Amino acid sequence: DRSLMQSKIVERLRAVEFRNRLLGSLYLDQAFLAGNGNYLRSEILWAAGIEPRRKAASLTS
């Protein structure tokens, strides 16, 4: 279920342990989202138009 996955990611982005991390490194962290590698991280951030040096806390919904 795609909406469940999106809501889980948003929940984790707002979590204390993740919100002050840079998105580029956060998407490689298996504790945040298992299964992503450098290729997927780059593609996800590029497709979303998000700078990898941006912090999770700076995102808005």
C-alpha positions in Angstrom: 0.0 0.0 0.0 1.7 3.1 -1.3 0.0 5.5 1.2 1.1 3.4 4.1 4.7 3.6 2.9 4.5 7.4 2.4 3.1 7.9 5.9 5.8 5.8 7.4 8.5 7.7 5.7 7.0 11.1 6.8 6.8 9.7 10.4 10.4 8.8 10.3 11.6 12.1 8.8 9.9 13.9 11.7 11.4 11.5 14.3 14.0 12.9 16.7 16.7 10.5 15.7 16.4 11.4 12.0 15.1 15.0 11.6 18.5 16.7 11.9 20.3 14.4 9.5 21.2 15.3 5.9 18.9 13.6 3.4 21.8 12.3 1.3 23.2 10.3 4.2 19.8 9.5 5.7 18.6 7.7 2.6 21.6 5.4 2.9 20.9 4.6 6.6 19.4 1.1 6.8 17.8 2.0 10.1 15.8 4.7 8.3 14.8 2.9 5.2 16.2 -0.5 4.5 17.2 -1.6 1.0 18.3 1.8 -0.5 21.7 2.1 -2.0 23.6 5.0 -3.5 21.8 4.6 -6.9 18.3 4.7 -5.4 19.2 7.5 -3.0 20.4 9.7 -5.9 17.4 8.9 -8.1 14.9 9.5 -5.3 16.3 12.9 -4.4 16.8 14.0 -8.0 13.3 13.0 -9.0 11.9 15.0 -6.0 14.2 18.0 -6.8 15.7 17.9 -3.3 19.3 18.8 -2.5 21.1 15.9 -0.7 22.6 18.4 1.8 19.2 19.5 3.0 18.1 18.4 6.5 15.0 16.3 7.0 13.6 19.0 9.4 13.6 21.5 6.6 11.0 19.6 4.5 7.4 20.6 4.5 4.4 18.4 3.5 
